[in-house]
Amino acid sequence: MKIIRLNKKKNFDKAYIYKSPIGDLILKTDEDSKYITSLEFNLNNIKILAEYEEPSIINKAKKELDNYFSNSLKKFSIPLAVYGTDFQYDVWIETSKIPFGKVVTYSDIARNISDKKGSISRAVGTAEGKNKIAIIIPCHRVVGVNKKLTGYAGGLDKKEYLLRHEGFDIVNSNIIIK
């Protein structure tokens, strides 16, 4: 999966609905429709375009999401474009490496991207919360130190659904390791 970093934030307002098993998701692209720039849960203040106007990148993203939700896709290949700080970009790149059916902790990501002493786990959590490309940059696979489900922009119910979909047993918001 290719992830490029945008130099400046652009508010491109074309949005497309993807009907998923966890509710409607909003897909957005860059101005040239070469990259997915957003896959979010929030439908507020979104201008949805008619289905016949969908560019090929949206069709490809929807096909990959269909395959993910039907368990025939384990790794996304759709090109992505993100906007954020150097630190956020590093967190999202590291998060994009987490394979289907695996989880890591915020601390694991912190250790992998930083040589600073001390904990930057909270900063990793904050960066994950700003991830605009849910599911494809799989921040749902990042959990607390005791395998506890913590924060998710779409809500913990959606995080739990996605992790169960990937094969995890969850009891009282804790992943059960067999």
Buried (B, 14 or more C-beta within 10 A) or exposed (E): EEBEBBEEEEEBEBBBBBEBEBBEBBBBBBEEBBBBBBBBBEEEEBEEBEEEEBBEBBEBBBEBBBEBBEEEBEEBEBBBBBBBEEBBBBBBBBBBEBEBEEBBBBBBBBBBBBEEEEEBBEBBBBBBEBBBBBBBBBBBBBBBEEBEBBBBBBEBEBBBBBBEBBEBEBEEBBBEEE
